[in-house]
Amino acid sequence: MTTEIHRDAWGVPHLRARDPFALARAQGLVTARDRAWQLEVERHRAQGTSASFLGPGALAWDVFARRVRLEDTARRCQAALTEQDPETAAWVAAYVDGVNEGLADIGEGPSPGAAPEFARVGLAPGRWEPWTPLAVWLSTHILFAGFPAKLWREEAVRHLGPEAVGLFATDGPGTAGSNGWLVAGERTVTGHALLAGDPHRFVEDPGVYQQIRLACDEFDVVGLAVPGVPGIAHFGHTGTVAWAITNAMADYQDLYRERLRRTGAGVEALGPDGRWHRAARHTEPVHVAGEDTVEVEVLETDRGPVIAGGPEGLDDGTPLAVSLRYPPRVTGDLGFGALLPLLRARRVTDVDRALDAWAEPVNVVQAADTEGGVLHRVAGRVPVRAADNRVRVVPAWEPGHEWTGWHPLPRAGLTDGVAVMANQRGVAAGLGVEFAPPHRADRIRALLDERRTWSAADLPAIHTDTHLASAAALLDLLTALDGLTGPAAALRERLLRWDRRMDADSEDAAAYAQVRGAVVRRLAAQPAFAALRTPPAYPEVLQPWLALVPRIGYALEHLLRTEELYGVDRPALVRAALEEVAHARVGHPPASWGDTHRLAAWRALPEPEDEARAPALSGDHDCVLCTSAVPGLTDLAARGPAARYVWDLARREDSRWVVPHGAHGTPGHPHHHDQLPLWLRGELVPVVTDWAHLEKESDAPPRR
């Protein structure tokens, strides 16, 4: 059978080949054709070489990538895969062959569909290696579990005491989440299950998910792939079984405070046995466009790579070095052994068995099949170790902080035919420290309980719900205020009548956000938090987790409701914030939430007009429509639904999906941004399964 490339009306590639290996090659080829620039940016980021063409703004990431040893870890994992699972290794290699063929076509000269970014930075596509997809996966997920939060907790406990861990517990500004819900056949109009949800990640252009169909003699799967990685890892539908994931919020990465010293032979680290042990050391040059090359010292102790500081301490002289221990670096296994079995799955038992091989990131998984089977479990590797490891940076030289095995992974059932996953404490509660507030999960369940039966066409309304339950903490304090007059009294009454929906056209939502921001800034200015306003000189990549204003903004509900907050007079502070905003609004035309709450999609090469043309958004951090601004800092939203999906187990062709921009990554292409208007309105496009309704683009060229 000739390998065929078809497209639907939205430009989504549908690939058909004789076997999984020819199909993987076609997936690599079409991804390179559609998203060459994105692939090359991700390859360079995984290697720590992106500053060579993006300039100084990418240097901090490149230094981190070198120090955390992304490329070397990917090489190790690929070597182990080749030895232990040669079929999967060959399948990944076929994908890489396809990527290289597609990139070579682009590199042979200008073409009508070529990405203009290459010319802007003078970059030619490079060559992918068999380990590159593994490096891209590592690069995409190395910060997914939010290990820098341990640095924050260390500082918060040092200055405020142990109770600060609970007070500031929330999903931090750098983590990613998702909504997902499973409705069993007993609660649907067809008698077959539905799966729906939306992964919340940094919204990028091109998008972090690629709509695709992969069909061969063994399987026929539609789903959301990660560009640069073969198969469909997170969200897929084989026709008889479908699966979806959210971030489990598990803690599976550890930070160690290291004692390092230089010797004539190199660098040594003090171990838990009281002895000094040789640390691996070498230097690597990081090239920076337009600036001098930077030499990076790469150190690795018996715990793991040193990601901050060194023998001389941090950049500000603080005597500190911190190493990171993370599962793929320890085991040489990234979990790619699950990818082919997922594509071959026919029932939830197949999905379940495949996910036993999953490694990172740690996910909550839901699956359902056409025979009525359902699955709700955690997948991934979480090490067994001391409780302190999960909360803070632990001393490498003290015994008792080693890993002693892997946690058994919990499972859960359905309640009244429904399971909801939204990063809340739940099935994964015993594996983590900080979870998302329960508001999104509670709201999804409440909406599902409003009717007994659901169809695939009904579920997109849940994706776009904008009710903000977390607003209650601030509104309760406003209710208790007395003696207000003039604009402040009028503003309070307006907020107390507000329906608590963060709609883009809502003036009340804008007013609430203004008061909330003022409260956050005033809290951050309190003397009790003065020591946290200037964090230690950790690497720039880790700083988002250490910034005080975002930490207070995301933990505001806890901080306003706790019995005592370091002597802060919260009613007086809220009164002052209300009066500040009320008087600032006098004489100005009313603003709506969408005037300032706009999409700030990440682009490797941003255009000057990006912010000016950014679309208005509904939603907020704790809404089901999770479009995350940073209260007190900015109303712009860099994070949000990176895709939406509804998988129908009755008829796959009744499934629906959408991505924030489009299927193609090249600016100006008809399918670059054609899904954006639908995404903004909360609409989904049909999943096409009938080959007769697709347009055949070409036969893939023979292997070179």
N, C-alpha and C positions, 0 to 999 in steps of 0.2 A: 504493500500500500504506500502510495506517495504521501509524504507529509503535507498537510493542507493548513492554510491560514485563512480563517473566515472572520468577518466582523459583523456585529449587530449595528443597529441604527445609532448607537452611542460610541461606536469605535472600539468596543470591548473585543479583545481577541479571543476567538474560539479555535483551538488547535486540535488537529486530528492526525494521529500517526499510528504506525503498526505496533509499537511497543513502548514501554516507559522510557527507554533510553533515547529513541528518536523523538519522543514527545518532550523530554527534558531539553534536548538540543533545540527544538523548536521554541520552547518557552524562553530559553536564553536568547535565541535569535530575535524573537519578536520584542522582548524586553529591551534589548540593545537598540533596536530600530525605533521603538517608541520613547525610550527614556535614557538615551545615551549619556546626556549630561548628568542626570541623576545618578546613574551607575558609576560614572567616573568620580563624581564627588564622594560617593559612599566608599568606593575603593580607596581613594586617597585618605579619607578620614580614618578608615580602618587601619591604614598603614602609618598614619601620622605624617602625611606629606601634603596635606591640603593647603598649608600656608605658602607652598611653593608657587601657587597660582592665585590663591584667594588673598594673600597678603597678611599683614600683621594681625588682623582680626581673627584669623584662624590659628594663630600660634599657640594660644593657651590649650586648645583642644589637642593639637599635634603633640605638644609636650606631655600632656596627660596620656595620650594613646601610647606614646613610647614608654613612659614610666610604668604604666599598668600592663604593658607587654601584650597588647591585643594581637599583633601579627604573630608573635612567637606562640601564643596560646592557640591561635587558629591552626598554625602549622602542626602543633602537637596533636590537636584533636583530629586533624585530617589524616595524619600518619596512623593514629590509633584506629580511625574508621577504616582505612585501607586494610589494615591487618585483621580487624575483628568483623567487619561488615563490608566485604569487597563489593557486593552488589550495590549498596547505597553509595559507596565511594565512586564506583563507575558511573552511577546515575548523576551524581553531583558533577563529575568530570564532563559528562555529556552536556550538562547545562552550561558549564564554563566554555566548552567548545562553541556552543551556540552564541554566547555572549561575544566571544572573540571574533566569530565570523561577522556578526552584526556590526561590531565596532570597526572592524577592518574595512567594511564597505563604506562607513562614514569617513574613515581616515584616508580613503583613496582620492578624496577631492570634494569640493563643495557639492551639495545636492539640495534640491528644493525643500526637503524636509529636515535638513540638518539643523541641529540646535545652535542658535546664534551665540550662545554663551562661550563655546569653544573659541570662536574668533575674538571675542571680547578680551579673553585672558591669554590668548596665544597658546592654547593647550591642544594637543593631539591625543586622541584616545590611546590608552596604554593597553597592556596585556593582562588579562586575568589569569590567575594560577588556580590549581585545584583547591587550594585552601581559601581563596578569596571569599566565596559565599559564607564560609564559617566566620571569617573575620568581619564581614559586614553584619552578620547576626550578632556577634559579640559587641561590635561597636554600637549597634542600635540599642542593645539591652544592658550594657554594663552599668548604667546609672538607673536602670528601671526600678530596682529595689530600694533606691534612695539611701544607700549606705552613708552618704555625707550627713544624714540626720543624726548620726551618732556623734559627729563633731559638734553639732548644735547642742545636743543633750549634754555633752561634756561641759560645754561653756555655761549652759543654763544651770546645771546642777552646781557647778563651781561657784557661781555668783548668787544663785537664788535658793539653792537647796534641792533635795531629792524630789519634793513635790512638783517642781517645775516640769518634770517628765510628763506627768499626767495633765498638767494645765495646758501645755502646748501640743498635746497629742492630737494630730490631725494629719491628713495626707499633705505632705509638704509641697512647696511650689515646684519642685523638680520631678515629682513622681507622675506616673500616668495611671489612669484608671479606666473603667468602662462600666456600662450598664449591660445587663443581659437577663433575659427571662425565658423560661420554658413553660409552655402551657400544654399539659397532657391532653390526649384525645378526648377525655371525658369533659373537657371544658372548651371544645372547639366545635364549629358547625359541621365539620367534615368527619369528626371522630378520629382524626389523626393529629399528631402533635404539631405545634408551632414553636419555633425558636426565633427570638428577635433580640436586638440590642444595638449598641454603638460603642466602639472603642474610643476612649478619650486619650488623645496623645497631642503632642505638639502638631499643629496643623501646618503642613509643609506644602510647597508648590515646586515641583510635582508632589503628589500625595504619597504618604507612607504605605498605602495599600493600593494594590493593582487588581482590578476586576479581571478575571480570566476564567477560561474553561479549558480543561485538559482532558482529552478523550483518546483512548487507544483500545486495543482488544480486551485489556484487563479491567479498565474502569473508565468512567465518564464523570468528571467532577467539576462543579462550578465553585468559585470561592474568591477570597481575597488573599492574594499573595503579597509577600514582601519583595519589592524589586531588588534583585541581586541574589535571591535565595530560591532554589527550585521547590516545586510543590506548593501546597496550600496548608500552612501550619495552623493558623488560628481560627479561620472561619470557612467552612466548606460544606458542600451538599453533594453526595454521590448519587442521589436519586432514591436510595433506600435508607440512608442514614445521614444525619447532619450534625455538625458540632460547632461550638462557639466557646470563647473564653473571656474571662476578665482577669485583671491582675489580682492575685491572691493576697497581696500586701504582706507576704511572708518575709521573714528576715533570714537570709541565707548567705550574707556576706559579712565578714568580720574585719574590724580595724584593730590593729595592735600598735601600741606605743613602743617604739624600738629605742634601745640604747646602742648607738653605733660609735665606732672609733676607727680612725685611720691607722694603718700600720705600714711598714715598709713594703708589705706584700699586697696591700689593698685595703679593704674595709671589713671589719668584723662586727658581729651583732651578739649581744648577750642573750643567751638562751635560758629556758626555765630550769636547766640543770646547773645553773650558776657558772657556766663556762662560756668563753667567747668562741664563736663559730664564724668561719669564713663566709662572707656574703658574696654572691655573684655580682660582678661590677664590670661595666664597660661604658663607653660614651658613644653617642650617636649624633650626627649633624642633622639639624632641622633647617632646611632652606626656606627662606622667607622672601617672597617677591618684593623687590624694591628695598630690601634691608639686608644687613649682614646675616650670615648663617649663625645659628645658635647651637652651641654644644650642650647636649643633655646628658647628664650622668644617670645611668640606669642601674639601680641597685635592687637586689632581691635577697631576702633573708629566708630562713627555713619556714617562715609564716607565709610569705608572698612578696610581691613587688612593693617597693617603697614608693608611695604615690605623693607624699608630701614631706618636705624637709630632707634631712640627711645628717651626716656626722656633725655638720656645723649648725644644724637647726633650720628653722624656717627663714624666709627672706628677711624678716624683721629682726632676726637674731634670737627669736624664741627657741630655746634648746629642745627641739622636738623633731622626731621623725615618725611617720605613720606608714605602716604596711597594710596591704589589703589581701585578704584570703577569700577567694571565690571559687565555687565548685569546679568549673571547667579547667581552671589552672591546676587544681589539685588532682582531678580525675582524668584529664585528657579526653573528656566526653562532653560534647555539646548537645547531645540528644537528637542528632540528625537521624539516628536509627529509627525514629518514630515517623519520619516524613513519608516514606513509601508505604508502610502499612496503613497510614491514614488514608492515602489515596485509594488503597485496595479495600478499605472497610466496606462491609455490607450491613452490619448490625452494630448496636451499641457495644456488644461484647468485643467486636474487633477494634473499635475506637478505644475502649478501655484497655485492651491488651497493648495496643500501639503506644498509648500514653504511659505505660509502665517504663518505657525507655526515655521519657521526656526528662530534660535536665534544667534548662534555664531559658526564659524566666519561669518562676513558679506561678502557675495559673489555677484558677477555678474553672473547671470545664463543665459544660452542659452538652448533652447529646440526646438525640431521640431517633428512633427508626420507624419504619412502616409497619412493623409487627407489634408496636406498642411499647417497645423497650425504651427506657429512659436512663440517663446517667447524670449524676451530679457529684463531682469529686475534685480533689486537688491533684495536680500533676506537677512534678519537678523534684528537685533535690534540696532538702533542708537539713543541714548538719545538726547532729546532737552535740551540744556543748553547754558550758555553764551559762546560767541566766544572765550574768553580767555581760557576756559577749554580745547578747542581743540588744543591750541598752546603750552601751557606751564603748569608748576606746579602752581596751584592756592592756595591761602591761605584759609585753612579750617575755620578760625575764621571770615572771611568776608562774609556777606550775598551776594546772587546773583550768587552762583556757584552750586546751587542744580539742580537736574534733574527735569524737568517739563513735561515729556511725551516722546513720541517716534516719530521720524521723519516718515512721509509717505515715502514709498519706491518708487523711480522713475522707470520708464519704458522707453524703446526706441524701435524704429522700425528698419527696415533694409534700407540700401541705395543701390539702384540698385541690390537688391537681396542678399546683403551681410551684415553681422554684424561681427565686430572684437572686441575682448576684450583682452587687454594685460596690464592691470593695469594702463592704461593711464587715464588722465582726460577724462571723457565721461559721461556715464549714471550716474555714482556715484559722479560726480564732486562736488556736493553740500554737500557731506557727509564726506569729508576728507580734509586733509591739504597737505600732500605730496603724489604725484603720481609718477609712473614710467615715464621717458621721453617718448615721443610719437614714438620713432624710431621703436620699434618692431611692434606696431600697424600699423604705416604708411607703413612699409615694407610689412607686410602681405597683406594689402589692395592693394598695388602696384603689388605684385605678383599675387593676384587673378584677378586683372584687365588686366593682360597680355593675358588672354584668356577668351572667353565668357562662355564656359561650362567646367565642371570638373567632374571627376569620383573619386570614392574612391581610386583607384590605383594611381591617380595623386597627391593626397594631401600630402603624406609623403615627397615629395621634398621640401615643404614649411617648414616643421619641421626643416630641416637641413640647412637652408639658413644662410650664415655667413657674410653677408654684414654689416659693422660697420659704420652706418651713423654718430654716435657721434664722429668719428675720425676727422670730418671736422674742429672742433674748433682748435685743435692743428695743423693740416695741414695748415690751413689758416695762422696761425702765422709763420709757417716755410716758407710759400710762401713769406712773407713780409721781411724775413731776407736778408740782403745783406752783402757783404764783407767776405763771408765764403770762406775758402780755404781748400785744402787737404782732409783728411778723412771726415771732417764735411760737406764740400760741396758735396762730393760724396754721403754721407748718406742722405742728404736732397733731392738730385735729385732722389735717389732711392725711398724714401718715397713718393715723389710727383708723381711718376709714378705708385705707388702701386694701385692695384684694390680695396683696402679697404675690402678685404675678410680675415677673421681670420681663415684660413684653417690650420690644424695641420701641413701640410708639407710646409707651406709658410715661407720662410726666411724673406720676407718683413714684414709679420705680427709680427714675432719675433722682428724685428728691431723697428717697431712702438711701441710695448709693452715695449721695453727697454727704449725708449725715454720717453714714457708716464710715466713710473715708476720714471724715474729720475726727470721729471717735478713735479710729485706729491711730492716726497721727498723734493725737493728744496722749493716748496711752503710751505710745513709743517714746514720747518726750518725758515721761515720768521719771523722777530720780531713781526709782527702784530698778529701772531697766537700763540705766546709764552705762553700766559695764558691758552690756551686750550690743551697744550701738556700733562699736568698732571691733569686729571679730579679729582673731589672729590672722596672720598673713598666709593662710592656706592658698593653694593654687586657685586661680580665677575660676576654673571649671566647677569648683566645689562651693563657690561663694553664694549662689542662689539659696542654698540650704541654711546659710548662716546670717542672712539679712534679717534684721529685727522687724521691720515694718511688714514684710510678707508673713513672717511667723505669727505676728499678732493678728494680722488680717484674717488668716485662715483659722486661727484658734479663737477668734473673737467671741464666739458663743460660749466657750468654756470660761474665758476670762471674765465675761460679764456675769456669769451665773455662779461662779465659785463663791463659797461663803466669805472668804477673805482674800484680798489680792494685795499683799505687801503694803497695806495701809493706804491704797489708792481710794479716794472718794469717788466711786463710779457714778452715782447720781449727779454729783456736781460736774463731773467731767462730761457726761452726756448732755447736761443742761448747757454747758459752755459750747459744745459742738453744735447743738441745735441752734443756739442763738447766732453762732458764727455763720452757719449756712443760711439761716433765715435772713439775716441782714445783708449777706452777699447777694441774695437773690432779688432784693428790692431794686426795682428799676430795670431789671433785665428780663427779656422775653423768656417764657418757660421753655425748658429743654426737655427732651424725651431721652429715655435710656439709650436708644440707638444712636443719639447724636455723639456720644462718647464711647459707647460700648461697641467697638468695631473689631473686625477680624484682622489680626496682625500675623498673617501667615509667614513662616520662615522661608526665605530664599537664600541660596548660597551667594547669589549676586543680586541683591535688592536693587530695585529701580527707585529713583528719587520720588516718583509719584505714587509709590506703593501705598503709603499711609493715606494720601489724599483720596485715593479711590477705594479704600478699604470699605467693604459693605457693613451696614449696621446689623447687629445681632440681638436676638432675644436670648433669655437664659442667664444663668449665673452659676457660680461654682457648685452650689448645693442643690441646684435644680436638676431634674431629670435631663433637661436640655442643658448639659453642663458645658457652658462656654466660660472658661475661667479667666476672669480679670484678677488683679491683685489689689484688694481693697487697701486704700490708703496710699497706693503708689500709682496705679494706672487703671483705667477702665478698659483699655485695649485687651483683647483676648488672644493669647498665643496658643492656648490649648482649647480643644473642643472635640466634637465627634469627627474622627478621621475617616469614618465610613458609617453607614447605617445599613442594616440588613433585616429581612424577615425570611426565614427558611420555612417553607410549607412542606410537610411530610406527606400530605395527601396528593398534591400535584406539584412537582418541582417547578413547573412553568408558571405557577401562581406565586412563586417567591419573588422578592423585590430587593433592590439595593440601590445605593447611591454613594458617591464620594464627593468631597468638598469642591473639587475642581473639574476633573475629567479624566478620561482614560489615557490621554496622550500627554507627554511631558514637554513638547516643543511649543514655545510661545508662538501664537498666531495660527496654530493648527486648529482646524474646526472642532476637534474634540479635546482641546486643551482646557477650556473653562465652560464647556457647554452644560455640565451638570450643576454648576454653582447656583444658578437661580433656583433650581429644584431643591438643592440642599438647604438653601436659605429659607425656603417655604416649608420645608419638612416633607417634601414629596420624594417618592422613590420611583425608580424605573423598573420595568419588568425584567426578570431573568429569562432570556430567550433560550429555549432548548431544542427547538425544531430547526434542523440544519437547512431546511428549505426556506426558512425566513431569514437566513444569513446571507451576506454577500461574500463570495469567495474572493479573497484578495490575491492569493498566489499559492503555488506550491513552493515549499521551502527549497532552496537550492541544495544540491547534493553536498555532502561533506567535502571540504577542501582537502 
